[in-house]
Amino acid sequence: MPGFFARLHRLRPSRPRHPLLRVGFALVGVAVLLVLLVGGIFVGVGMLAFSAVRRMRRVRRAGASPQVLQAEYRVVTPRAVSHSR
């Protein structure tokens, strides 16, 4: 029984023998890689811009320090847990 990689290698399409077709497929591959690269860069820049705009629009209260957490707390007294079944 052949292994996974041997079966995967058999499914690989062969390269065309004609030199112009080889160059054409190589150029198509490079074009696809460039489109993916540029698209990824645009998505990354868009995410950074969205984060920057969101940070600038955030309203801060006057006098509030970013290290201080304002909240109300309530102390909960522990109760005895019964283990009867």
FIDREN-648290 format. One record per residue: residue number from 1; residue in one letter; x negated, y, z negated of N, C-alpha, C, O in turn. Coordinates in steps of 0.1 Angstrom, whole numbers, plus 2048, in hexadecimal, padded with zeros to 3 digits. Example, Ala and Ser with C-alpha at 12.3 -4.5 7.8 and 13.67 -1.06 7.14 Angstrom:
! residues 2
SITE   k r n_u n_v n_w ca_u ca_v ca_w c_u c_v c_w o_u o_v o_w
SITE   1 a 77C 7C7 7B2  785  7D3  7B2 77C 7DF 7B2 772 7DF 7AB
SITE   2 s 780 7EA 7B9  777  7F5  7B9 77F 800 7B1 77A 80B 7B0
This chain:
! residues 85
SITE   k r n_u n_v n_w ca_u ca_v ca_w c_u c_v c_w o_u o_v o_w
SITE   1 m 7F8 7F4 800  800  800  800 7F7 80C 800 7EF 80E 7F7
SITE   2 p 7F8 815 80A  7F0  821  80B 7F4 82B 800 7FF 82C 7FC
SITE   3 g 7EA 833 7FC  7EC  83D  7F2 7F4 849 7F7 7F7 84A 803
SITE   4 f 7F7 852 7EE  7FF  85D  7F2 7F8 866 7FC 7FE 86B 805
SITE   5 f 7EB 869 7F9  7E3  872  802 7E1 86B 810 7E0 873 81A
SITE   6 a 7E0 85E 810  7DE  858  81E 7EB 859 826 7EB 85C 832
SITE   7 r 7F7 858 81F  803  85A  826 805 868 82A 80A 86B 835
SITE   8 l 801 872 822  802  880  825 7F9 883 830 7FD 88C 838
SITE   9 h 7ED 87D 831  7E4  880  83C 7EA 87B 849 7E7 882 854
SITE  10 r 7F1 870 849  7F7  86B  856 802 875 85B 804 875 867
SITE  11 l 809 87C 852  814  885  856 80E 892 85B 816 89A 861
SITE  12 r 802 895 85A  7FC  8A2  85E 7FC 8A2 86D 7F8 899 874
SITE  13 p 802 8AD 872  802  8AE  881 7F4 8B1 886 7EC 8B8 880
SITE  14 s 7F1 8AC 892  7E4  8AE  898 7E3 8BB 89F 7ED 8C1 8A3
SITE  15 r 7D7 8C1 8A0  7D5  8CD  8A6 7D6 8CB 8B5 7D2 8C1 8BA
SITE  16 p 7DB 8D6 8BC  7DB  8D4  8CB 7CD 8D4 8D1 7C4 8DA 8CB
SITE  17 r 7CC 8CD 8DC  7BF  8CC  8E3 7BC 8D8 8EB 7B0 8DB 8EE
SITE  18 h 7C6 8DF 8F0  7C3  8EB  8F9 7BD 8F6 8F1 7C3 8FA 8E6
SITE  19 p 7B2 8FC 8F5  7AB  906  8ED 7B4 913 8EB 7B3 919 8E0
SITE  20 l 7BC 917 8F5  7C4  923  8F3 7CF 920 8E8 7D3 929 8E0
SITE  21 l 7D5 914 8E8  7DF  911  8DE 7D8 910 8D0 7DF 915 8C6
SITE  22 r 7CC 90B 8CF  7C5  90B  8C2 7C3 91A 8BD 7C6 91D 8B1
SITE  23 v 7BF 922 8C6  7BD  930  8C2 7CA 937 8BE 7CB 93E 8B5
SITE  24 g 7D5 934 8C6  7E2  939  8C3 7E7 935 8B6 7EC 93D 8AE
SITE  25 f 7E6 928 8B3  7EA  923  8A6 7E2 929 89A 7E8 92C 890
SITE  26 a 7D5 92B 89D  7CD  931  892 7D1 940 890 7D2 944 885
SITE  27 l 7D4 947 89B  7D9  955  899 7E6 955 892 7E9 95E 88A
SITE  28 v 7EF 94C 895  7FC  94C  88F 7FA 949 880 801 94F 877
SITE  29 g 7F1 940 87C  7EE  93D  86E 7E9 949 867 7ED 94C 85C
SITE  30 v 7DF 950 86D  7DA  95C  867 7E4 967 866 7E5 96E 85B
SITE  31 a 7ED 968 86F  7F8  972  86E 802 96F 863 806 978 85C
SITE  32 v 805 962 861  80E  95E  856 807 961 849 80E 966 840
SITE  33 l 7FA 95E 848  7F3  961  83B 7F3 970 838 7F4 974 82D
SITE  34 l 7F1 979 843  7F1  987  841 7FE 98C 83D 7FF 995 834
SITE  35 v 809 987 843  816  98B  83F 819 988 830 81F 990 829
SITE  36 l 815 97C 82C  817  978  81E 80F 980 815 814 984 80A
SITE  37 l 803 983 819  7FA  98C  810 800 99A 80F 801 99F 804
SITE  38 v 804 9A0 81A  809  9AD  81A 817 9AD 812 819 9B7 80A
SITE  39 g 81F 9A3 814  82B  9A3  80D 829 9A1 7FE 830 9A8 7F6
SITE  40 g 820 999 7FA  81D  998  7EC 817 9A5 7E6 81B 9A8 7DA
SITE  41 i 80F 9AC 7ED  80A  9B9  7E9 816 9C3 7E7 817 9CA 7DD
SITE  42 f 81F 9C3 7F0  82B  9CC  7EF 834 9C9 7E3 839 9D1 7DD
SITE  43 v 836 9BC 7E1  83E  9B8  7D6 837 9BC 7C9 83D 9C1 7BF
SITE  44 g 82A 9BA 7C8  822  9BE  7BC 823 9CD 7B9 825 9D1 7AE
SITE  45 v 821 9D5 7C4  821  9E3  7C2 82F 9E8 7BE 831 9F1 7B6
SITE  46 g 839 9E1 7C4  847  9E4  7C0 84A 9E1 7B2 851 9E9 7AB
SITE  47 m 845 9D6 7AD  847  9D3  79F 840 9DD 796 845 9E1 78B
SITE  48 l 834 9E1 799  82C  9EB  791 834 9F8 791 835 9FF 787
SITE  49 a 839 9FC 79D  840  A09  79E 84D A09 796 850 A12 78F
SITE  50 f 854 9FE 797  860  9FC  78F 85D 9FD 780 865 A04 779
SITE  51 s 853 9F7 77C  84F  9F7  76D 84B A06 769 84F A0A 75F
SITE  52 a 843 A0D 772  83F  A1A  76F 84B A24 76E 84C A2C 765
SITE  53 v 855 A22 777  861  A2B  777 869 A28 76B 86E A31 764
SITE  54 r 86A A1B 767  872  A18  75B 86C A1D 74F 873 A21 745
SITE  55 r 85E A1D 74E  857  A22  742 859 A31 741 85A A37 736
SITE  56 m 858 A38 74D  85A  A47  74C 868 A4B 749 86A A56 743
SITE  57 r 872 A43 74D  880  A47  74A 884 A44 73C 88F A48 737
SITE  58 r 87C A3C 735  880  A38  727 880 A44 71E 876 A4C 71E
SITE  59 v 88B A46 716  88C  A51  70E 886 A4E 700 88A A43 6FA
SITE  60 r 87D A56 6FB  878  A54  6EE 87E A5E 6E4 880 A6A 6E8
SITE  61 r 881 A5A 6D8  886  A63  6CE 87A A6B 6C9 86F A67 6C8
SITE  62 a 87D A78 6C6  873  A81  6C1 86E A7C 6B3 876 A7A 6AB
SITE  63 g 861 A7C 6B1  85C  A78  6A4 85B A69 6A2 856 A65 697
SITE  64 a 860 A61 6AB  85F  A53  6A8 852 A4D 6AD 84E A50 6B9
SITE  65 s 84B A46 6A5  83F  A40  6A8 841 A33 6AF 84B A2C 6AB
SITE  66 p 83A A2F 6B9  83C  A23  6C0 839 A16 6B8 83D A0B 6BB
SITE  67 q 832 A18 6AD  82E  A0D  6A4 839 A0A 699 839 A00 693
SITE  68 v 842 A14 698  84C  A12  68D 859 A0C 693 85E A10 69D
SITE  69 l 85E A02 68C  86A  9FC  690 875 A00 686 875 9FD 67A
SITE  70 q 87F A07 68C  88A  A0C  684 896 A02 684 89A 9FE 68E
SITE  71 a 899 9FD 678  8A4  9F3  677 8A9 9F3 669 8A4 9F9 660
SITE  72 e 8B5 9EC 667  8BA  9E9  65A 8B8 9DB 657 8BA 9D2 65F
SITE  73 y 8B4 9D9 64A  8B1  9CB  646 8BA 9C7 63B 8BE 9D0 633
SITE  74 r 8BD 9BA 63A  8C5  9B5  62F 8BE 9A9 62A 8BA 9A0 631
SITE  75 v 8BC 9A8 61C  8B5  99C  616 8BF 991 615 8CA 994 60F
SITE  76 v 8BC 986 619  8C5  97A  618 8C0 972 60D 8B5 96D 60D
SITE  77 t 8C9 96F 603  8C5  966  5F8 8C6 958 5FD 8D0 954 603
SITE  78 p 8BC 950 5FA  8BC  942  5FE 8C7 93A 5F6 8C8 93C 5EA
SITE  79 r 8CE 931 5FC  8D7  929  5F5 8D2 91A 5F4 8CA 916 5FD
SITE  80 a 8D6 914 5EA  8D2  906  5E9 8DA 8FD 5F3 8E6 8FF 5F5
SITE  81 v 8D2 8F4 5F9  8D8  8EC  604 8DB 8DE 5FD 8D2 8D8 5F7
SITE  82 s 8E7 8DA 5FF  8EB  8CD  5F9 8E8 8C2 604 8EC 8C4 60F
SITE  83 h 8E2 8B7 5FF  8DF  8AC  608 8E8 8A0 606 8E4 895 609
SITE  84 s 8F4 8A2 602  8FD  897  600 904 893 60D 907 89B 616
SITE  85 r 905 886 60F  90C  881  61B 916 877 617 91C 871 620
